[in-house]
């Protein structure tokens, strides 16, 4: 294959369990590290920093523990196949759970103030993105995709 091509690996119960296991290890280590440093609010930052390290370490250990397994089967793409889809499903479940506990009355009371705040934030973001992006010669189409990813996350951009 050429540059930029990706290979689809089959999603198996093993790859999903590998993903959940690695995620559990990363969350435990991130929380333990943040707590032991007296920075419990930094747990998410430590989890983000540790995730790629645990992924690489997992592959390294699997290659050492399974020397007869072909290297093509011991890549992050194959070992953690389906992890992105699993993460998206769990994220949707998380947001549905949070939304299910929300108070509709409180939402109506706070709605106008939150709308004004969001309008202000998006307006400043839009002006900043367009002014700096155009000054750097970035096409408006690319700026729109980048802006969408910045506001809505990578899932919104995809």
C-alpha positions as CSV (number, residue, x, y, z in Angstrom):
1,X,0.0,0.0,0.0
2,X,0.9,3.6,-0.5
3,X,1.5,6.4,2.0
4,X,-1.5,7.3,4.0
5,X,-3.3,3.9,3.5
6,X,-4.7,2.2,6.6
7,X,-5.2,-1.5,7.0
8,X,-8.4,-2.7,8.6
9,X,-7.9,-5.3,11.3
10,X,-10.7,-7.6,12.3
11,X,-12.5,-6.6,15.6
12,X,-12.5,-9.6,17.9
13,X,-13.6,-10.2,21.4
14,X,-9.8,-10.5,22.2
15,X,-9.0,-7.1,20.7
16,X,-12.0,-5.5,22.6
17,X,-10.9,-7.0,25.9
18,X,-7.3,-5.9,25.2
19,X,-8.7,-2.3,24.7
20,X,-10.7,-2.4,27.9
21,X,-7.8,-3.9,29.8
22,X,-5.3,-1.3,28.6
23,X,-7.9,1.4,29.3
24,X,-8.3,0.2,32.9
25,X,-4.6,0.1,33.4
26,X,-4.2,3.6,32.0
27,X,-7.0,5.0,34.2
28,X,-5.6,3.3,37.3
29,X,-2.1,4.6,36.7
30,X,-3.2,8.1,35.8
31,X,-5.4,8.4,38.8
32,X,-2.7,6.9,41.1
33,X,-0.1,9.2,39.7
34,X,-2.3,12.3,40.0
35,X,-3.3,11.5,43.5
36,X,0.2,10.6,44.7
37,X,1.5,14.0,43.3
38,X,-1.3,15.8,45.1
39,X,-2.9,16.8,41.8
40,X,-6.2,14.9,41.6
41,X,-7.7,17.3,39.1
42,X,-4.9,16.4,36.7
43,X,-6.0,12.8,36.4
44,X,-7.3,13.2,32.8
45,X,-4.0,14.9,31.8
46,X,-2.0,11.9,33.2
47,X,-4.3,9.4,31.6
48,X,-3.8,11.2,28.2
49,X,0.0,11.1,28.7
50,X,0.1,7.5,29.7
51,X,-2.2,6.1,27.0
52,X,0.3,5.9,24.2
53,X,3.0,4.6,26.5
54,X,0.8,1.8,27.8
55,X,-0.1,1.0,24.2
56,X,3.5,0.7,23.2
57,X,4.4,-1.2,26.3
58,X,1.6,-3.7,25.7
59,X,2.9,-4.4,22.2
60,X,6.4,-4.8,23.5
61,X,5.3,-7.2,26.2
62,X,3.1,-9.2,23.8
63,X,6.0,-9.6,21.4
64,X,8.2,-10.8,24.2
65,X,5.6,-13.2,25.6
66,X,4.5,-14.5,22.2
67,X,7.7,-15.0,20.1
68,X,6.0,-17.4,17.7
69,X,3.2,-14.9,16.9
70,X,3.7,-13.1,13.5
71,X,4.7,-9.5,13.9
72,X,1.8,-8.4,11.6
73,X,-0.6,-9.6,14.3
74,X,1.2,-7.8,17.1
75,X,0.6,-4.2,16.1
76,X,-1.5,-1.6,17.9
77,X,-4.0,-1.7,15.1
78,X,-4.6,-5.4,15.4
79,X,-4.2,-5.8,19.2
80,X,-6.6,-2.9,19.9
81,X,-8.8,-3.3,16.9
82,X,-12.2,-1.7,17.5
83,X,-11.0,0.4,20.4
84,X,-12.1,3.6,18.7
85,X,-15.6,2.4,18.1
86,X,-15.8,1.0,21.6
87,X,-14.6,4.3,23.0
88,X,-17.2,6.2,21.0
89,X,-20.0,3.9,22.2
90,X,-18.9,4.3,25.8
91,X,-18.6,8.0,25.4
92,X,-22.2,8.2,24.1
93,X,-23.4,6.1,27.0
94,X,-21.6,8.5,29.4
95,X,-23.3,11.5,27.9
96,X,-26.6,9.8,27.9
97,X,-26.2,9.0,31.6
98,X,-25.2,12.6,32.4
99,X,-28.1,13.9,30.4
100,X,-30.5,11.5,32.1
101,X,-29.7,13.0,35.5
102,X,-30.1,16.6,34.2
103,X,-33.0,18.8,35.4
104,X,-35.2,20.0,32.6
105,X,-36.4,23.0,34.7
106,X,-32.8,24.0,35.6
107,X,-31.9,23.7,32.0
108,X,-34.7,26.1,31.0
109,X,-33.6,28.6,33.7
110,X,-29.9,28.5,32.7
111,X,-30.5,28.1,29.0
112,X,-30.4,31.8,27.9
113,X,-27.3,32.6,29.9
114,X,-25.5,29.5,28.5
115,X,-26.6,30.3,25.0
116,X,-25.1,33.9,25.3
117,X,-21.9,32.5,26.7
118,X,-21.6,29.9,23.9
119,X,-22.4,32.5,21.3
120,X,-19.6,34.7,22.6
121,X,-17.1,31.8,22.8
122,X,-17.9,30.6,19.2
123,X,-17.8,34.2,17.9
124,X,-14.3,34.8,19.4
125,X,-13.1,31.5,18.1
126,X,-14.5,32.2,14.6
127,X,-12.9,35.6,14.4
128,X,-9.6,34.3,15.8
129,X,-9.5,31.4,13.4
130,X,-10.5,33.3,10.3
131,X,-8.2,36.3,10.9
132,X,-5.1,34.2,11.8
133,X,-5.9,31.5,9.3
134,X,-6.3,33.9,6.4
135,X,-3.2,35.8,7.5
136,X,-1.3,32.5,7.2
137,X,-2.8,31.7,3.8
138,X,-4.9,28.7,4.9
139,X,-7.9,28.1,2.7
140,X,-11.3,28.8,4.2
141,X,-12.4,25.1,3.6
142,X,-9.5,23.8,5.7
143,X,-10.2,26.4,8.4
144,X,-13.8,25.3,8.6
145,X,-12.8,21.7,9.1
146,X,-10.2,22.6,11.7
147,X,-12.6,24.9,13.5
148,X,-15.3,22.2,13.6
149,X,-12.7,19.7,15.1
150,X,-11.6,22.3,17.7
151,X,-15.1,23.1,18.9
152,X,-16.8,19.6,18.5
153,X,-13.7,17.4,18.9
154,X,-12.3,14.9,16.4
155,X,-15.5,13.0,16.2
156,X,-17.3,16.1,14.9
157,X,-14.6,16.6,12.3
158,X,-14.7,13.1,11.0
